[in-house]
Amino acid sequence: MSRFTFNMPDIGEGIAEAEIVDWHVKVGDRVEEDQEIVDMMTDKATVPMESPVTGTVVEVAGEAGDMVAIGAMLVVVEVEGGIPEAVAEENEPAAEPAAAAEPEVKEAPNPAPATALAPAPTPTPIPASAPAPEPVAKAQSNTAQLATKVLASPAVRQRAADMGIDLAEVKPAEDGRIRHADLDAFLSYNAGAGFSPAAASRGDETVKVIGLRKRIAQNMAASKRNIPHFSYVEEVDVTDLEEMRADLNANRGDKPKLTMMPLIITAICKLIPQFPMINARYDDEANIVTRHGSVHLGVATQTDGGLMVPVIRDAQAKNLWQLAREIGRLAGAARDGSAKSDELSGSTLTLTSLGPLGGVATTPVINRPEVAIIGPNRIIERPMFVPDGNGGERIEKRKLMNISISCDHRVVDGYDAASFIQEFKKLVETPVLLLTD
């Protein structure tokens, strides 16, 4: 028997460590060569790690949520016979950083000596009882207490307290003692008084923040901490745009069905040459703003694990149908976990939409280091005044949508953001312009 230490491999892109998301094996399990043993998450994506040998797991690096440095021990496998030379050579370079880090682990701080511990707090003496009241006052207090005392079991008292019922208001059926049946009768006669509980009581739940949820928390905190956000919201009439979308879908043949998203993306891409400051990334350490010529559009996508942002590369070079197909493909890959690292990074501008849950307006958080994020909101129908063609106006039912934009005020001025959205409004309200060069 020999033991093989599988060290965390260098997965490139300058990554120094990765987080344990989910173990597929535990100590004592037998693993086969190329079997997936653990999922590790980097800043870019979740990467499955496979065992390079066959054997029995005797040690693992930690539990879900722990960080493992590149080159540090990930898992130790007991192998029958010798370790293949090729496997040993491949793993050897990664073992050096772990060996160098070993003394630091051994020199973990010892518990402080007993003399350094703070002395236990001296119990606070209980104050003496107050002097007993005069006999006459005591007799009056006992009389009042007897007059207001209600007979009921602890279970009945607890149930009444949960429902906010004063037992003094409940009339007992017999013996002067209130029972559950008396509470039921009280509730039946006071059904509209709001005594029924809003919902069943539930215990507290502790959820460890790991994996994608931890990464989202870190990124959002960093964005709000470092970026001075401002938001701008405008109302857009999308009645004609929706009619055009319906016509295109009715004649699409074998093309993918168009949602509102490809149309919005097309409008954004047409405007970026006029507003290059919107499609930019800010390196606040180097103090450099890069205005990108190509629009690599991140599309915020909700998954079972949390929010992910797959990226449509060169969105400005795609037509409506290509955008629709790419949106569907990337959203599916994000939700089933098959999205590659390069499909989840490198965006220059992000579009976020909650679809029918979009609300009246949103103030989305910028996907750092980008400088802007755009959020279409829910489409609603409302009566509006529109020209009647004879110099007057008439009331007509129209489809309206609010469009929100959040910007980094260090890079984008309020005037620029407002001008961008106003030009977006013109394009969307005259949708034929979306199909022209």
N, C-alpha and C positions, 0 to 999 in steps of 0.2 A: 504494500500500500504506500502511496505517496500523496502529498497534498499539493494542490495547485491553487495559487492565489490569483484570481482574476481581478486585475486592477481596472479602475475606471479609464476607458480609452480616451484619447484625444479626438473629439468629434469636430474639431476645426472651428473656424469663424472666430478665433480668439476667445473661446469660452473657457473659463477657469474652473467652473464647478457646475454641477447639475443637481436637481432636486429629485429625491425618490418619490415617485407618484404611487406606484402599486407593485408589490411583490407578487410574482406568480408562483414562487416556491418558498419553502420555509426550511429551517434546520431539520435534517433528517430525511428530506425528500431526495429521491433519485432523479437526476436530470440526464437528459441525452444531449449529445453534441448538437448544436444549432437550435436547441430549445430556448424559447423566450423565458427569461428568468425575472426580469424587472423592467418597468417603464421608468425612464428618466426624463425629466423636463428641463430644457434650457430656456434661455430668453426667447428662442425662436419657435420651438415645437417640442412635442413629446417624442422621444426616441426609444424604441424597444432594444434591450440588450439581450444578446443570445450567449449561451454557454459555449465556450470553445472546446470543452471536453465532456466526457461521460463519467458520471460518478455520483457521490452522495454529498449533499450540501452539509457542511459542518459549521459554517459561520457566515453571517451576512453583515453588511456595513451599518445598518440602522433600520429605522421604520419610516413609514410614509411621512413626508414633510421634512426629513433630514437632508442636509446638503452634503454632497460627496465631491471632493476636489478631484480634478483630473490627475490620474496617476495614483490615487489612493485606493486601498483595498475596497472592492465592491462585494466579492463573495469568495469563500474558500471552499473548494470541492476536493473530496477525498477520491483519488483515482486508483483503480485497480491496475497494477503494473506501472510502467513508466509513463511519463508525460511526453507526448509527441514533440520531437525537437523543433519542428516548425512552429507549433503553438507556443512553446517556451520562448523562442526567439522573438516572436511577435509581441508577446506580453512583457518581455524583459525591459524595454525602454520605459514603459509606463510605471515599472516598479520602483525606479530610482527616486522620483519625487516622494513616494510614500515612505521609503526608507529614510529619507532626509527629514521627513516630518515626524518620524517616530519618537525622537527624544522629546519633542515638544509635548507629545501626548503623555509620555511617562512623567513629565514634570508638571502634571496638573496640580493646581494648588491644593495643599493639605488643609484639613480643617484647622481653624484658628485654635491656639492653645486655650486651655480652660481659663487662664488668667485674663485672656483678652475678651472673654464673654461678658456681656453686660450683666450685672446682678439682677436676679429676679425681682420684680417690683414688689414692694411691701404691700400686703393687702390693706386696703383702706378700712379703717375701723367703722363698724356699723353704728350710726348715731343712736343714742338712747331714744326710746319711744317717748312720744310727747305725753305730757301729763294726761291722765284720764279725765274726761269731761265730768261735769257735775252730774250726780245721779238723775236729776230731773231731765237734763238734756239727753242722757243716755236712754232713758225710758221713752222719750219722744221719738228718738231715732229708731229704736227697735219697733215701735208701733208702726211708723211709716214704712219700714222695711217689710213687715208682715203684711201690710195692706197692699203692697205692690208686688209681692212675690208670686211667680207663676210656676206651677208644677209641670215639668216636662222632662223627658229623658235627654241625655246629652246628644243623642243622634237627632232628635227632633229639634233641639236648640240649634245644632249646627246647620241643619237643613233650612231652618227659618232665617238664620244669619246669612247663609249663602244667597237667599232670595230677597234679603232686605225686609223681612216681615217682623214687625214688633209683636211678640207673643201676647202682649197685653191686649191686642186687638182681636185675637182669635178666641172664639167661644168654645170651651170644651164640651163634649157631648155627655160625659159622665164623670163622676168622682172628682171633678175639679182639675183633672190632669189632662194636658193637651197631648194628643197622639197624632201619628201621621195622618190618620183619617180626618182629623179635625183640620190639619193643614190643607189636605186635598179639598175639603168642603169650602174652606176660606178662599182657596184659589179659584174654585169653580164659580163662586159668587163675585169674585173680583178679577175676572179674566182680563179686563181691559185696563187694569191698574198698573201693569208693567212689572208684576212680581216674578214672572217666569224668567229664569236666567237666560242671558243672551246666547250662551253657548256652554257646552260641557267643559268642566275644568280639565286642564292639561298640565302635565309636568314640564319642567324646564328641559331643554335639550342642548347638549354641548356638541358643537361641530368643529372639528379641527380644520383650520384654513390651510389647505395644501394644494399643490398642483396648479392647475389653471386658475382656480379661484384666488390663490395666493399671488400669482403673477398679475392678475387683473387688479387686485388690491394695491400692490406695489406700484404698478404703472399709473393708476388713477391718482394715487396719493402724490406721486412725483409730478404729475401733470398739474394738479391744482396747487401744489406747493411752489412750483417754479414758474408757472405761466400766469400772467395777469389776463384772465379771460374777460371778454365782453361779448354780449350776444345781441343780435338784431333779428327781428321777426317781421315778415311782410305777408299780406294776404294776396293770394294769386287766384285768378279765375281760370279754372282748368276745364271748363265746359267743352270748349272746342278741341282741346287736347284729348279729352276722353273720347269724343266722337271720332277723332282721327285714329286713336288707338283701336277703337272698336272696328273701324273700317279695315285697318291693317290686319287685325286678327281674323276677320271674316274672309280674307283673301290670302292667308299666310301659307296655305298648302302644307308641306311637311316641315315648315320652319317652326321654331319654338314659339309658344304663346308669349305675346308682349305684356309685361306688367308696366307700371308707371316708371319703374327704375331706369330702364334703358333710355327712355325719353328724357328723364332728368339728367342722366349722365351725359347724353348728347348735348344738351343745353349748356351744361357746365364746361364741357370740353371746347365748345365753340367760343366761350367767353374768356377762357384762360389766357389767350394771347393778349387780350386787352388788360387783363388783371393778373400779371405774373406773380404778384406778391401773395396771391391766394394759394398758388400751387408751389409751396416752398417748404424748406426745412431749416430750422434754426439751431446751429451748434452754439449753445450759449457758453461753452467752455472756451472755444476758439474765437467766439464773437464773430461768427460768419453765417450769413444767410445765403442759402443756395436756392435760386429760383430755377425750377426744373422746366425744361422744354417739353418733356413727355409727361403725360398724366398717368401716373401709376396709382389707380384709384382703389383705396381700401373700402371694402363693403362690410360694415359691421353685421355679424351673423350670430344669432342666438343658437347655442347648442346645449345639450344636456349638461355639459360640464361648465358652461359659462360663455361669455361673449368672446368670439374670435373675429379676426379681421383679415380674411383672405384678400388678395390683391389682384386686380385686373391690370395686367401689364399693357402699356400703350393704349389706354382706353380711347384716346383721341383718334387712333387709326382704325377703329372698329365701327361697323354700321350697327343699326338697331338690332338686327337679328343675331349678329355675332356677339353683341353685348348680352343679349338675353340668354344665349347659349352658355356664355362664359359665367354669367351670374349663377345659373342653375348648376353648372359643373362645380364651381368653387364652393357654393353653399353646401352641396351634397358631400364634397370631400371634407369640409370642415366638420360637418355633423357626424360623419361615420369615422372620423379620425384618420383618413387617408391623405389629408392635405400635407404636402411637402413643406420643408422649412422655407424654401425660397418663395412659396406661394403665400406665406404668412408674414412676410417682411418686405421692407423696401417701399412702402406706400409713400406718396407725396401729398395726398389729400384724402380725407375719409368722408364717406357718405353713410349716414346712419338713419334707419327708418324702422318704426314700430308698426308699419302697415295700418290696419284698422284700429290699432290701439294707440295711434300716434298722438292723441290728445289735441288740445287747442294750440299749444306751443311747447317747444322744448328748449333747453339750454345745454346742449351736449358738451361733454368734456373732450378737449382736444387730445388727439392721439400723438403724444410727444414722440419725436421732435418736430412734427408737422406744426403748421401755424394756423390751420383752419379746419373746421369740420362742419358739414352741411346736413341738415335734418328736415326732410319733408314730413309734414304732419297729416292727420286724418282729413280725408275729403268729406265735406258735408254739403248738403243742399240747403240753400236759403233764398228767399225772395230778394231780388235786386232791381234797382232802376237801370234800364238799358235804353239806348236810343231807339225810337220807334220808326226811324227813317223819314219822318216828316218834320224834323226839327224839334220834336218833343221827346217825351220819355214814356216808357211803359214798365210795368212790374213783370218780371220774368223769373222763373225758377232757374238758378244757376248753381254749378258745382264749384265750391271754393276750397282752397287748401292754403294753409299757412306754411311758409318756408322759413326755417330758422338757420342761422349761421353763428357759430362761435369762433372768435379769432383771438390770436395772440397779440395783445395791444402793443408789445414791443416792436412788432414787425408790421402789422396791418392797422392802419388808421380807421377810425369809425366811418369817415367819408368814403374810403375805398370799399369797405364792406357793404355800406348802404348802396353805393353806386353799382357794385357787382350784382346785388340782389335785384335792384331795379331793372338792370339790363336782362337779368334772368326772367323777370316778370314779363317784359316785352316779348321775349322769345317764346315763352310758354303760352302766352295769351294770343300769339299769332303763330300757331304751331307749324304752318307751312314753311316757315323760315328754318325749322329744324332739318328739313329735307333738302335744303338748297346749300350750295357752297358759299 
